[in-house]
Amino acid sequence: ELIHRMKNANAPIFITFDLDFYDPAYFPGTGTPEPGGGSPHEIFSIFNEIKNDINLVGFDALELAPQFDSSNVSGVLAAKTLRELLLLF
């Protein structure tokens, strides 16, 4: 429903992406882990679905806490997520 509303909004859209959406298996570096959360494939598919149909004016990403991830996989996934958001323009 949200995707449908975004596509038909005909208004400027700003996306705030909360990185703790990701399951801790993919993104352990957050202060508020969400067991059972989403995967990169899920969110990147959503981004791909909306990219040509919304008037995106900006975005941000929240909740990266590198002190909780000594392997830095969260930092890498945060960067990939930001790249995918940039590709929406």
Phi and psi in radians as a Rosetta constraint file:
Dihedral C 1 N 2 CA 2 C 2 CIRCULARHARMONIC -1.083 0.35
Dihedral N 2 CA 2 C 2 N 3 CIRCULARHARMONIC -0.729 0.35
Dihedral C 2 N 3 CA 3 C 3 CIRCULARHARMONIC -1.069 0.35
Dihedral N 3 CA 3 C 3 N 4 CIRCULARHARMONIC -0.763 0.35
Dihedral C 3 N 4 CA 4 C 4 CIRCULARHARMONIC -1.058 0.35
Dihedral N 4 CA 4 C 4 N 5 CIRCULARHARMONIC -0.771 0.35
Dihedral C 4 N 5 CA 5 C 5 CIRCULARHARMONIC -1.130 0.35
Dihedral N 5 CA 5 C 5 N 6 CIRCULARHARMONIC -0.697 0.35
Dihedral C 5 N 6 CA 6 C 6 CIRCULARHARMONIC -1.126 0.35
Dihedral N 6 CA 6 C 6 N 7 CIRCULARHARMONIC -0.748 0.35
Dihedral C 6 N 7 CA 7 C 7 CIRCULARHARMONIC -1.134 0.35
Dihedral N 7 CA 7 C 7 N 8 CIRCULARHARMONIC -0.547 0.35
Dihedral C 7 N 8 CA 8 C 8 CIRCULARHARMONIC -1.790 0.35
Dihedral N 8 CA 8 C 8 N 9 CIRCULARHARMONIC 0.169 0.35
Dihedral C 8 N 9 CA 9 C 9 CIRCULARHARMONIC -1.233 0.35
Dihedral N 9 CA 9 C 9 N 10 CIRCULARHARMONIC -0.588 0.35
Dihedral C 9 N 10 CA 10 C 10 CIRCULARHARMONIC 0.928 0.35
Dihedral N 10 CA 10 C 10 N 11 CIRCULARHARMONIC 0.614 0.35
Dihedral C 10 N 11 CA 11 C 11 CIRCULARHARMONIC -2.455 0.35
Dihedral N 11 CA 11 C 11 N 12 CIRCULARHARMONIC 2.778 0.35
Dihedral C 11 N 12 CA 12 C 12 CIRCULARHARMONIC -1.077 0.35
Dihedral N 12 CA 12 C 12 N 13 CIRCULARHARMONIC 2.423 0.35
Dihedral C 12 N 13 CA 13 C 13 CIRCULARHARMONIC -2.159 0.35
Dihedral N 13 CA 13 C 13 N 14 CIRCULARHARMONIC 2.305 0.35
Dihedral C 13 N 14 CA 14 C 14 CIRCULARHARMONIC -2.014 0.35
Dihedral N 14 CA 14 C 14 N 15 CIRCULARHARMONIC 2.196 0.35
Dihedral C 14 N 15 CA 15 C 15 CIRCULARHARMONIC -1.785 0.35
Dihedral N 15 CA 15 C 15 N 16 CIRCULARHARMONIC 2.186 0.35
Dihedral C 15 N 16 CA 16 C 16 CIRCULARHARMONIC -1.843 0.35
Dihedral N 16 CA 16 C 16 N 17 CIRCULARHARMONIC 2.042 0.35
Dihedral C 16 N 17 CA 17 C 17 CIRCULARHARMONIC -1.836 0.35
Dihedral N 17 CA 17 C 17 N 18 CIRCULARHARMONIC 2.055 0.35
Dihedral C 17 N 18 CA 18 C 18 CIRCULARHARMONIC -1.536 0.35
Dihedral N 18 CA 18 C 18 N 19 CIRCULARHARMONIC 1.903 0.35
Dihedral C 18 N 19 CA 19 C 19 CIRCULARHARMONIC -1.107 0.35
Dihedral N 19 CA 19 C 19 N 20 CIRCULARHARMONIC -0.333 0.35
Dihedral C 19 N 20 CA 20 C 20 CIRCULARHARMONIC -1.317 0.35
Dihedral N 20 CA 20 C 20 N 21 CIRCULARHARMONIC 0.074 0.35
Dihedral C 20 N 21 CA 21 C 21 CIRCULARHARMONIC -0.993 0.35
Dihedral N 21 CA 21 C 21 N 22 CIRCULARHARMONIC -0.629 0.35
Dihedral C 21 N 22 CA 22 C 22 CIRCULARHARMONIC -1.210 0.35
Dihedral N 22 CA 22 C 22 N 23 CIRCULARHARMONIC 2.497 0.35
Dihedral C 22 N 23 CA 23 C 23 CIRCULARHARMONIC -1.064 0.35
Dihedral N 23 CA 23 C 23 N 24 CIRCULARHARMONIC 2.488 0.35
Dihedral C 23 N 24 CA 24 C 24 CIRCULARHARMONIC -1.003 0.35
Dihedral N 24 CA 24 C 24 N 25 CIRCULARHARMONIC -0.367 0.35
Dihedral C 24 N 25 CA 25 C 25 CIRCULARHARMONIC -1.098 0.35
Dihedral N 25 CA 25 C 25 N 26 CIRCULARHARMONIC -0.531 0.35
Dihedral C 25 N 26 CA 26 C 26 CIRCULARHARMONIC -1.675 0.35
Dihedral N 26 CA 26 C 26 N 27 CIRCULARHARMONIC -0.519 0.35
Dihedral C 26 N 27 CA 27 C 27 CIRCULARHARMONIC -2.502 0.35
Dihedral N 27 CA 27 C 27 N 28 CIRCULARHARMONIC 1.367 0.35
Dihedral C 27 N 28 CA 28 C 28 CIRCULARHARMONIC -1.330 0.35
Dihedral N 28 CA 28 C 28 N 29 CIRCULARHARMONIC -0.277 0.35
Dihedral C 28 N 29 CA 29 C 29 CIRCULARHARMONIC -1.520 0.35
Dihedral N 29 CA 29 C 29 N 30 CIRCULARHARMONIC 1.117 0.35
Dihedral C 29 N 30 CA 30 C 30 CIRCULARHARMONIC -2.497 0.35
Dihedral N 30 CA 30 C 30 N 31 CIRCULARHARMONIC 2.653 0.35
Dihedral C 30 N 31 CA 31 C 31 CIRCULARHARMONIC -1.360 0.35
Dihedral N 31 CA 31 C 31 N 32 CIRCULARHARMONIC -0.253 0.35
Dihedral C 31 N 32 CA 32 C 32 CIRCULARHARMONIC -2.292 0.35
Dihedral N 32 CA 32 C 32 N 33 CIRCULARHARMONIC 1.271 0.35
Dihedral C 32 N 33 CA 33 C 33 CIRCULARHARMONIC -1.099 0.35
Dihedral N 33 CA 33 C 33 N 34 CIRCULARHARMONIC 2.572 0.35
Dihedral C 33 N 34 CA 34 C 34 CIRCULARHARMONIC -2.085 0.35
Dihedral N 34 CA 34 C 34 N 35 CIRCULARHARMONIC 1.491 0.35
Dihedral C 34 N 35 CA 35 C 35 CIRCULARHARMONIC -0.967 0.35
Dihedral N 35 CA 35 C 35 N 36 CIRCULARHARMONIC 2.362 0.35
Dihedral C 35 N 36 CA 36 C 36 CIRCULARHARMONIC 1.459 0.35
Dihedral N 36 CA 36 C 36 N 37 CIRCULARHARMONIC 0.179 0.35
Dihedral C 36 N 37 CA 37 C 37 CIRCULARHARMONIC -1.224 0.35
Dihedral N 37 CA 37 C 37 N 38 CIRCULARHARMONIC -3.021 0.35
Dihedral C 37 N 38 CA 38 C 38 CIRCULARHARMONIC -1.464 0.35
Dihedral N 38 CA 38 C 38 N 39 CIRCULARHARMONIC 3.053 0.35
Dihedral C 38 N 39 CA 39 C 39 CIRCULARHARMONIC -1.952 0.35
Dihedral N 39 CA 39 C 39 N 40 CIRCULARHARMONIC 2.803 0.35
Dihedral C 39 N 40 CA 40 C 40 CIRCULARHARMONIC -1.005 0.35
Dihedral N 40 CA 40 C 40 N 41 CIRCULARHARMONIC -0.706 0.35
Dihedral C 40 N 41 CA 41 C 41 CIRCULARHARMONIC -1.003 0.35
Dihedral N 41 CA 41 C 41 N 42 CIRCULARHARMONIC -0.745 0.35
Dihedral C 41 N 42 CA 42 C 42 CIRCULARHARMONIC -1.060 0.35
Dihedral N 42 CA 42 C 42 N 43 CIRCULARHARMONIC -0.881 0.35
Dihedral C 42 N 43 CA 43 C 43 CIRCULARHARMONIC -1.277 0.35
Dihedral N 43 CA 43 C 43 N 44 CIRCULARHARMONIC -0.633 0.35
Dihedral C 43 N 44 CA 44 C 44 CIRCULARHARMONIC -1.151 0.35
Dihedral N 44 CA 44 C 44 N 45 CIRCULARHARMONIC -0.561 0.35
Dihedral C 44 N 45 CA 45 C 45 CIRCULARHARMONIC -1.141 0.35
Dihedral N 45 CA 45 C 45 N 46 CIRCULARHARMONIC -0.709 0.35
Dihedral C 45 N 46 CA 46 C 46 CIRCULARHARMONIC -1.133 0.35
Dihedral N 46 CA 46 C 46 N 47 CIRCULARHARMONIC -0.801 0.35
Dihedral C 46 N 47 CA 47 C 47 CIRCULARHARMONIC -0.988 0.35
Dihedral N 47 CA 47 C 47 N 48 CIRCULARHARMONIC -0.775 0.35
Dihedral C 47 N 48 CA 48 C 48 CIRCULARHARMONIC -1.102 0.35
Dihedral N 48 CA 48 C 48 N 49 CIRCULARHARMONIC -0.632 0.35
Dihedral C 48 N 49 CA 49 C 49 CIRCULARHARMONIC -1.172 0.35
Dihedral N 49 CA 49 C 49 N 50 CIRCULARHARMONIC -0.585 0.35
Dihedral C 49 N 50 CA 50 C 50 CIRCULARHARMONIC -1.698 0.35
Dihedral N 50 CA 50 C 50 N 51 CIRCULARHARMONIC -0.174 0.35
Dihedral C 50 N 51 CA 51 C 51 CIRCULARHARMONIC -1.043 0.35
Dihedral N 51 CA 51 C 51 N 52 CIRCULARHARMONIC -0.547 0.35
Dihedral C 51 N 52 CA 52 C 52 CIRCULARHARMONIC -1.706 0.35
Dihedral N 52 CA 52 C 52 N 53 CIRCULARHARMONIC 0.012 0.35
Dihedral C 52 N 53 CA 53 C 53 CIRCULARHARMONIC -2.088 0.35
Dihedral N 53 CA 53 C 53 N 54 CIRCULARHARMONIC 0.110 0.35
Dihedral C 53 N 54 CA 54 C 54 CIRCULARHARMONIC -2.206 0.35
Dihedral N 54 CA 54 C 54 N 55 CIRCULARHARMONIC 2.752 0.35
Dihedral C 54 N 55 CA 55 C 55 CIRCULARHARMONIC -1.730 0.35
Dihedral N 55 CA 55 C 55 N 56 CIRCULARHARMONIC 1.318 0.35
Dihedral C 55 N 56 CA 56 C 56 CIRCULARHARMONIC -1.304 0.35
Dihedral N 56 CA 56 C 56 N 57 CIRCULARHARMONIC 2.220 0.35
Dihedral C 56 N 57 CA 57 C 57 CIRCULARHARMONIC -1.944 0.35
Dihedral N 57 CA 57 C 57 N 58 CIRCULARHARMONIC -0.209 0.35
Dihedral C 57 N 58 CA 58 C 58 CIRCULARHARMONIC 3.052 0.35
Dihedral N 58 CA 58 C 58 N 59 CIRCULARHARMONIC 3.013 0.35
Dihedral C 58 N 59 CA 59 C 59 CIRCULARHARMONIC -2.793 0.35
Dihedral N 59 CA 59 C 59 N 60 CIRCULARHARMONIC 2.832 0.35
Dihedral C 59 N 60 CA 60 C 60 CIRCULARHARMONIC -2.566 0.35
Dihedral N 60 CA 60 C 60 N 61 CIRCULARHARMONIC 2.911 0.35
Dihedral C 60 N 61 CA 61 C 61 CIRCULARHARMONIC -2.331 0.35
Dihedral N 61 CA 61 C 61 N 62 CIRCULARHARMONIC 2.403 0.35
Dihedral C 61 N 62 CA 62 C 62 CIRCULARHARMONIC -2.196 0.35
Dihedral N 62 CA 62 C 62 N 63 CIRCULARHARMONIC 2.801 0.35
Dihedral C 62 N 63 CA 63 C 63 CIRCULARHARMONIC 1.498 0.35
Dihedral N 63 CA 63 C 63 N 64 CIRCULARHARMONIC 0.353 0.35
Dihedral C 63 N 64 CA 64 C 64 CIRCULARHARMONIC -1.407 0.35
Dihedral N 64 CA 64 C 64 N 65 CIRCULARHARMONIC 2.158 0.35
Dihedral C 64 N 65 CA 65 C 65 CIRCULARHARMONIC -2.236 0.35
Dihedral N 65 CA 65 C 65 N 66 CIRCULARHARMONIC 1.474 0.35
Dihedral C 65 N 66 CA 66 C 66 CIRCULARHARMONIC -1.069 0.35
Dihedral N 66 CA 66 C 66 N 67 CIRCULARHARMONIC -0.371 0.35
Dihedral C 66 N 67 CA 67 C 67 CIRCULARHARMONIC -1.126 0.35
Dihedral N 67 CA 67 C 67 N 68 CIRCULARHARMONIC -0.287 0.35
Dihedral C 67 N 68 CA 68 C 68 CIRCULARHARMONIC -1.690 0.35
Dihedral N 68 CA 68 C 68 N 69 CIRCULARHARMONIC 0.133 0.35
Dihedral C 68 N 69 CA 69 C 69 CIRCULARHARMONIC -2.497 0.35
Dihedral N 69 CA 69 C 69 N 70 CIRCULARHARMONIC 1.575 0.35
Dihedral C 69 N 70 CA 70 C 70 CIRCULARHARMONIC -1.210 0.35
Dihedral N 70 CA 70 C 70 N 71 CIRCULARHARMONIC -0.343 0.35
Dihedral C 70 N 71 CA 71 C 71 CIRCULARHARMONIC -1.488 0.35
Dihedral N 71 CA 71 C 71 N 72 CIRCULARHARMONIC -0.239 0.35
Dihedral C 71 N 72 CA 72 C 72 CIRCULARHARMONIC 1.148 0.35
Dihedral N 72 CA 72 C 72 N 73 CIRCULARHARMONIC 0.321 0.35
Dihedral C 72 N 73 CA 73 C 73 CIRCULARHARMONIC -1.124 0.35
Dihedral N 73 CA 73 C 73 N 74 CIRCULARHARMONIC -0.530 0.35
Dihedral C 73 N 74 CA 74 C 74 CIRCULARHARMONIC -1.183 0.35
Dihedral N 74 CA 74 C 74 N 75 CIRCULARHARMONIC -0.719 0.35
Dihedral C 74 N 75 CA 75 C 75 CIRCULARHARMONIC -1.083 0.35
Dihedral N 75 CA 75 C 75 N 76 CIRCULARHARMONIC -0.710 0.35
Dihedral C 75 N 76 CA 76 C 76 CIRCULARHARMONIC -1.144 0.35
Dihedral N 76 CA 76 C 76 N 77 CIRCULARHARMONIC -0.779 0.35
Dihedral C 76 N 77 CA 77 C 77 CIRCULARHARMONIC -1.178 0.35
Dihedral N 77 CA 77 C 77 N 78 CIRCULARHARMONIC -0.629 0.35
Dihedral C 77 N 78 CA 78 C 78 CIRCULARHARMONIC -1.055 0.35
Dihedral N 78 CA 78 C 78 N 79 CIRCULARHARMONIC -0.768 0.35
Dihedral C 78 N 79 CA 79 C 79 CIRCULARHARMONIC -1.111 0.35
Dihedral N 79 CA 79 C 79 N 80 CIRCULARHARMONIC -0.720 0.35
Dihedral C 79 N 80 CA 80 C 80 CIRCULARHARMONIC -1.118 0.35
Dihedral N 80 CA 80 C 80 N 81 CIRCULARHARMONIC -0.679 0.35
Dihedral C 80 N 81 CA 81 C 81 CIRCULARHARMONIC -1.130 0.35
Dihedral N 81 CA 81 C 81 N 82 CIRCULARHARMONIC -0.759 0.35
Dihedral C 81 N 82 CA 82 C 82 CIRCULARHARMONIC -1.093 0.35
Dihedral N 82 CA 82 C 82 N 83 CIRCULARHARMONIC -0.688 0.35
Dihedral C 82 N 83 CA 83 C 83 CIRCULARHARMONIC -1.045 0.35
Dihedral N 83 CA 83 C 83 N 84 CIRCULARHARMONIC -0.793 0.35
Dihedral C 83 N 84 CA 84 C 84 CIRCULARHARMONIC -1.114 0.35
Dihedral N 84 CA 84 C 84 N 85 CIRCULARHARMONIC -0.640 0.35
Dihedral C 84 N 85 CA 85 C 85 CIRCULARHARMONIC -1.160 0.35
Dihedral N 85 CA 85 C 85 N 86 CIRCULARHARMONIC -0.719 0.35
Dihedral C 85 N 86 CA 86 C 86 CIRCULARHARMONIC -1.049 0.35
Dihedral N 86 CA 86 C 86 N 87 CIRCULARHARMONIC -0.625 0.35
Dihedral C 86 N 87 CA 87 C 87 CIRCULARHARMONIC -1.200 0.35
Dihedral N 87 CA 87 C 87 N 88 CIRCULARHARMONIC -0.178 0.35
Dihedral C 87 N 88 CA 88 C 88 CIRCULARHARMONIC -1.278 0.35
Dihedral N 88 CA 88 C 88 N 89 CIRCULARHARMONIC -0.298 0.35
